[in-house]
Amino acid sequence: MLGFASYKITGDAFELEDLFVDPSFWRRGVATAFGRQHDRRRRAAGVRRIWVTGNPHALPFYESAGFHVEGEVHTVFYPAPRLYRATL
């Protein structure tokens, strides 16, 4: 298994719940492929914005994927960036 990703759609909100890629497969397009798959599902549901509470170490990845920091939330483990990406 290379990784996994999960999401939920609630009303007009698409929340990326989990995104994990085995570190030995980083920078090979796996997370980007997960994102394209989720984008198809999001568009089919008519949702225009994707939200994620990201791991602070993954912030460069999310920013390179077009996400913007909206703020910070406190999780059980650490303060984490709250990000969104507006889409068509």
N, C-alpha and C positions, 0 to 999 in steps of 0.2 A: 504494500500500500504506500503510495506516494504522499498522501495527505487526505484531508477532508475539509469540507466547508458546509455550514448549515445556516439557514436563514428562517425568518418568519415574516409574514405579511399580516399586519393588523390595520385594517382600514386603509389609509393612504400612506402607511409607513412600512418600509422595507428595512428590516433590521438584520444585518449580517451578524449572526450569533457566534459562530466559530469559524476560524480559518487557521489551518495548520498544514504545513508542508514539512516533510522530513528534511532536516538540514542538509543532508547529502544531495538533495535535489533542488536546493535554493538556486535562484537565478537561471532557471531553465524553462520558465514560462508556466509552471504548474499553477501557481496562484492566479496568474492572469487568465488561464483557461477556466479556473473555477469562477472568476469574475465574469467572464463572457457568458458562461452557463447561467449564472444568477441574473445577469442583465436580461437575457431572453425571458426568464420567468417573471422578472419585475415588469418588463414592458407588457407582457401578456396580461398582467394584472392591472395595468394602467397606473402604476406607481412611478413618480418622477424623482424621488429622492431616496438615496441609500444612506443609512445610518450605521455606524459601528463605534463601539467602545474598544479602542485598540490598545495593544500592548505598547508601552512607550518605546520599546526597542524596535518595534515594527513601524514607527512613525515615518521613516524615510520611504518605506515601501508604499504605505497608504498615500503619502503626498505624491509620489511618482505615478500613482494610479489615479490622480485627480481629486483626492479627498482634501478637505479643508478642515482645520481644527475649529470647532465651535466653542469649545471650552474644555473643562476637566471635570471628571467625576471620580468619586472615591469608591474603590472596589474593596473587596475583602483583602486583596493582596497588596494593592498600591494605588496611588492616584493615577488615573489613566486618561489619555486624550479622548474626547468625544468628537467624532469626525462625521462629515457628511459629504456626499457627492451629488450634485444636481445633475440630472440626465434628461434626455429626451424620451 
